[in-house]
Amino acid sequence: MASTERVVIIGGGPGGYESALVAAQLGARVTVVDSDGLGGSAVLTDCVPSKTLIATAELMTDVAGAAELGVNLHDSEGDTATTIRVDLARVNERVKQLAADQSADIGRRLAKEGVTVVRGRGRLDPSTGSGAAPRVVATLPDGSEQVLDADAVLVATGAAPRTLPTAQPDGERILTWEQVYDLTEVPTKLIVVGSGVTGAEFASAYLALGIDVTLVSSRDRVLPGEDADASAVLEEVSTRRGMKLLSRSRMESVTRDGDTVTVTLTDGRTVEGSHCILALGSIPNTADLGLEEAGVILKDGGFVNVDRVSRTSARGVYAAGDCTGVLMLASVAAMQGRVAMWHFLGDAVHPLDLKKVSSNVFTAPEIATVGWSQESVDNGEMQAEVVMLPLAGNPRAKMQGVRDGFVKLLCRPGTGIVVGGVIVGPRASELIHPVSIAVAESLTADQLAQAFTVYPSMSGSIAEAARRLHHI
């Protein structure tokens, strides 16, 4: 498809580079202005690194349970091995190399598709929003500026870890989740502050690596935004494996004295450790971009206000990803960016529907969700029948020594249409896909049940749960 449209994208993360590929596919002349490295935080400091670390943690978990499956580990003397240790320096070296490789792959793909990449920090020109076509000013590494005329601009600048004046990272022992990959020594006692997705994932991963972990949560349970039954399973498994969980415990400050880090709680209690990870949420990277001067409305917290096709309030300006605060997932950022380009360049487009977004918490066990939640049913927001099937009865789970987890399906009474699901267990991120398809395509529980599954398989529990929702 030929096009003479000029698209300038500020930010090279998932929202940026995926939208660039779509715009290039549709024939637009595309420029990406990137300051931090292609792939953004998702590739360089967040998703790719954390999930690479978690892959090592998963292997440690599997090895720890090997004896139950009849596998005995022995040291060089033939005696039974009693200790498994992780070389954190090598793990982090691999983490950073994989992130760099993925970023390079993205760069090669953009170059192949004819996308121009400008290394620099982009901001909207003050004339943007005055009725004229939008313009982007890129400040280059040498301090000079390059002005880029555009017919449309996409802002995809992401977000950064939130910190507090009383809890400032030092990059050595008090760390944000972006700084943990510089660790070369194994923490003797790690404190994770924050029990949302990021905090839960890092606490679970480092626990599996054999580290003493304390999780400080201001809420009454871990993962307060996730399914309550899933949260309960994760808490039970984590504490059984040795994690110390301090619920309803709000952090007041984090300080360091030599090799000791002290977390002080608002009730006066203190927790000491060798290292602390701050998982306090994110703040959008929207400052000093000329957004408000260009007529872009910002929501509370500085997030960019967008509609369901990623338009901002300024003519010709779109936004995607974590800077919008819509749903802070790389997959959502990428879809927001694609939707923006499809809309601007006149291709077929469906507005973003968050009820069709599948997400996963990469803890041990994993927690995957899609569609409407149990909470929405309980509070009367959605009428649905719910069935929950423990994985402990699944034959494949028994073979693999899996006892924790479940499959939960939600379907509409009368029609039987599947409107939501939760899976807790190993590789839940992969198992959720058939449920996602059912939700996205408005399939019934009967249709989901009647599709063949392999025997034995974990996915068999999805079909079994669907069969239990059948009505004559």
N, C-alpha and C positions, 0 to 999 in steps of 0.2 A: 504494500500500500504506500503510495507516494504522498509526501507531506512537506510543506515548507515551514511548518511550525517550529519554533525554537523553544526548547524546554531547558531550564536551568534548575538543577537540584542541589540544595544545600544539605550536605551530609551523605556519607557513603555507607551507612549501615543498611540493614535489610529493607527499610522503607525507602532508602535512596537508591541502592543499586538494583533492586528488583523493579522499581518504577522506571529506572533508566533503560533496562532491558525491554520492558513493554513499549516504552516510547520509541526506542530505536526500531523495534519490530514493526511499529506502525508508521515508520518513515520519518519521524521527527529528527531534528538536529539536536542532539542532547549533550549537555555539559554537566558534569558532576563536580561540585566544589567540595573538597574533602580536606579536613585539617588533622584528623586523628589516625587515618589509615583505613583503607577500604575494608568493609565488613563491620566497621564501627565497634562499639562495645560488645555487641552480640558475638562477634567473631574473635575480637582481640582480648577482651577482659571479662566477659560475662558467660554467655551460653556455651560457646565452644570450649573455652578453658575449664569451666566448672563441670561440664559433662564429661570431659576427658579425665579430670580428676576423679569424678564419680565412677567412671569405667574401671579405674584401678581399685576403687573402694569396693565395687561389685565383685571383682575377682577375689579380693580379700575375704568378703563375706562367703563366697562359694567355697574357698579353701577352708575356712573355719568350720564349715559344715560337711567337709569331705568324709570324715570318719563315719558319719551316719550312713553314708552311701557305700561304705566298705573300702574306702581309700585311706590308707595309712601313709603318712609322710615320715621319712626317716632322714637323719642327718648323715654326714659322711662316715660316721663311725657305725652306722647301722642301727643306732638307737632311735626310738620314736622322737620326732621333732616336737618340741613343746612350745616353741616361740616362732612366730612369723613376724618379720619386721619389714617396714617399708623404707625405701631410700627416697626421702621426700625431695632431695635435690634432683635426682634423676627423674622423678615423676614430674616435677615442675619444669624441668628442661624439656621434657617431651610435650608437656602442655603448651608451652610457649612456642615450640617449633611447629606443632600442629596448627596453632592459631595463625602463625606467620604464613604457613603453607596455604591455608584456606584463604587468607587475605590476598596472597599472590594469585591464586586460582581465580578469584573474583576480578582482579585487575586484568588478567589475560582474557577473561570472558568479555568484559566491557570493551577492551581494545578490539577484540574480534568483531564485535557488533558495531564498531564505529563510534563509540561513546568517547568524548573528550573528558579527561580527568584533569582538573586544575588543583594543584596542591596549595591550599590556603584556607583562610577563614572567610566565609561568605556572610553577607548581611544585605538586607533589602535597602535599595537606594531610597532616600527620602521622597522622591517623586512618585514612588509606587503607591497606588491607592488613590491618586489624584485624578484618575480618569485616563492617564497615559498607560502604555504597556509597562508591565513590571520590569525592573532592572535589578541586577545583583552586583554588588561591589565585592570583589575578592581581594583580601589583603594577603599578599604572597609572603613566603618566608623571608625575603630580603627587605620587607617593609613597603615595597611598592604596591600599587593597586591596579587591578584590572577590572574594567567595567564590562558586564555581560548583559546585553539586551536580550529580552525574552518575551515570548507570548504567554508563557505560563511559568510559574516558579513553584517548586515543591520544597517545603521546609521539612527536613527529616533529621533534626539535630540531636535526637535522643535525650537521655537523662543521665544524671550522675548520682553516686551514692550520697545519701543525706547524712550529715553529721550534726553534732550539737556543740555549742561553746564549751560545755562541760565534758565532752567526749570527743577529743580531737585525735585523729590518727597520726602516728609518727612514722608509719611505714615499716616499722621493725617489730614491735610487739603489740601495738594497738593498730588494727588494720581494717580497712574497708575490704569488701569482697573483690575489688580490683587489685589489691596489693598482696594478696595471699600467695601469689605465684612466684614471689621473690624469696619465699622462705626456703632455706637450705637445711635448717635444723628441725627436727620433729618436736613440736610443742610437748612439754611434759604435762601441762594441764591447760586446756583451751576453754575459754569462756566465749560463748556466742550470745550476743545481745540482740534479741528480736526473733520472734517465732513465726514470721510469715514464711513465704515460699523460700526466699533466699536463706534465711537463718536456719530453717528446718533442713534444707538440702546440705548446707555446709556442716551442720552439726551431725547429721546422719553419715555423711561421707567421712569426716575425720574420726568419728567413732569406729567406723568399719576399718579404718587404717590403724586401729589399735591405740588411739589417743584418748586420754581421759577428758571427757567433754561435759561441760555444764551449760545448759541452755536456759537463759533468762528470758521469761515471757511475761509481758505486762497483762496478757489476757488470761482467761480461765482455761484455755486449751491451746495446744499447738495448732497452727494453720486455722485460725478462726474464720477465714474466708472460704474454707473447703468443707466438704461433706463431714458432718459430725461423726458418723460411724467410721469414716476413713481416718479421721483425726484420732479417734480412740484406738484404732488398730496400731497406728504409727506410734502413739505414746506408749502403748503396752509393749510393743516390740523393742522400742528404743530403751525404755527403762529396764527391760529384761536383759538387754545386751550391755547394760552398765551406764547408760547416760543418766546424769543428774538433771532433773527438770524442776525448775523453780517457776511455778505458775503464779499469776497475780503478783508479780514482783517487778515493779517499775524501776528502771535504772535512773539514778540521780546523776552519777558521774563515773568517768573511767580515768584513772590516773596510773602513772608508772613510776616506780622507784627501783632503778637498776634493772634486774631481771624479773621483777615481780610487778604484775599488773593487778590493780585492785578495782573492782566494780562495786560502787556504793549504791545501795538501793534506797528508795525514798523512805522506807521504814527504819533506816539506820543500819540494817544488816550489810555485811560486806562479803564479797566473794573474791578470793585471790587465785591467780593463775599465772602461767608463764606468758600467755598470749591471749588476746581478745579480738574477736571479729565483730565489727559493728554492722548489723543488718537492720538499719533503721528506716528503710524505704528509699525513695528516689526523689530528686528534684529535677524539673525539666531544664534542658539547656536552651533557654529562650531569652536570656539576658543579652543586651547589646547586639541584637540582631536587627534592630530597626523595625520590629514588628508593629508595635503600637503606633509609631509615627506613620506607618504605611496603612493604618486602619484595620489591623488584625486584632480582633478581640481576644484577650487572654482571660481564662477562668481563674478561680481561686488557686493559688499555688503557682501561678505562672504558666499553666498548661494552655496550649493553643486550642481555641474552640473551633471545632469542625462539625460539618453535617455528615450524613451517612455516605456521601460520595467524596469525602475528604476536602470539601471546600472550606476556606476560611471566610471571614467577613470582607476581605479585601479582594477586589476584582483581579482575577488571574492568579491568585495565590492559593495554593493547596498546602496541606500539612499531613504528615503520616508518622506513625511510630510513637515512641515513648514520650515525645514532646507534646503529644496531644492528650496523654493520660487516659485514652479510651479503654484499652486493656493491654497492659504492658507485657506483650509477648512478641517475639520475633516474627512469628507467623502472622500475627495481626498487623504488625508494622508493614510487612511485605504485602499483605492483601490491601491495606489502606493505600499504599503507594500504587499498586496495580490499578485499583479502582479509580484513583485520581487520574491516571493517564488514560484509561479507557474512557472516562467521562470527558476529559478535555479534548481528546483526539477523535471523539465521535464513534467509538466502538461500542458494541453491546456491553452493558454494564448492569449489575445488580447491586443495589445498595448493601453496605456491610450489615450482616445480621449476626450479632454477637451470640445469639442462641444456637448458632451452628458451629461455634468455635470449640474445638477440642483442645484441652490443655493437660499438662502433666507436671506433677511434682516429682522430681528425681530423687526421692528418698529411698530408703530400704525398709519396707516395700514401697514401690512406686504407687502414685495415686493419679489416675487419669479420669477426667470428667468431660462431659459434653451436654449441652442443652439445659433444660430446666433442672433445678436442684430439689433435693428432699426438703430443704428449708422453705422453698417457694410453695411446696405442697402443704407443709405443716401450717404455714401462715395464711393459707387460703388464696394465695395469688394464682395458683394453677391447680386444677382438679386432675388428679392422675392416680392410677393404681401403681403400687410399688412392690417389687419383689426383690429380696436380697438373698443370694445363694453363696454360702461360704465355699472357698476354694478347697477346704480341707477334704471335701468329699470327691473332688475331681481325681480320676485315676492318674493322670499325668502329674498332677501336683504331688500325689503320694509317692510316685516314682522318684521325683526330684527332691523329696523331703520338704515340700512347701506346706506349711500348716496355717499360715497367716494370710488373710486377704479375703476378698469377696467380689462378686459381680452383682451390681444393682441396676435394675432397669425400671424406667418410668414410662407408662403408656396411658393414653387418654381413655377414660371409660367410654364404652359404646363403640367408638371407632377402632380402638386398639392401636392407634398410631403411636409409635415410639417417640417420646419427646425429651428423653434424657437418659443418662447412664453414668455410672461410676464403676471403675474397676480398680481394685487394690491388689497388688501382687507383683511378682517379677515381670518385667517388660510390659507393664500396663500401658505404657506409651504406644506399644505396637498393637496390643489387644483392643484398644479403644476404637480402632479404625472402622470395623464393621458397624459399631454402634453409631459412630459419626455419620456413616453413610445412611443408616436408617433414619437418623434425625434430620439430616440434610434433605433427604428425598421423601420424607413423610411415609416411610414404610411402616407396616403394621408389625406387631409382635409375631403374628403368625407367619408373615413373610420372612422375618428374621429367623424364626425357628426352623422353617422349612428349607433354608439353604444348608447344603451339606457342610459339615465340619469333619475334620480328620479325627479319627479315634486311634489312640488317645491324644487329646490336646487340651491345652488350657482354654482355647476358644470354644470347646465343647460346653463349657459352663455358660457362655453367652447364649447359645442355642437353648440350653436347658432352662435358663432363667426366662427366656422368651416363651418357651412351652408352658411354663407355669402361669403365664399371663393369658393363656387361651381361654375363651369362653364359648360354650356351645350356643 
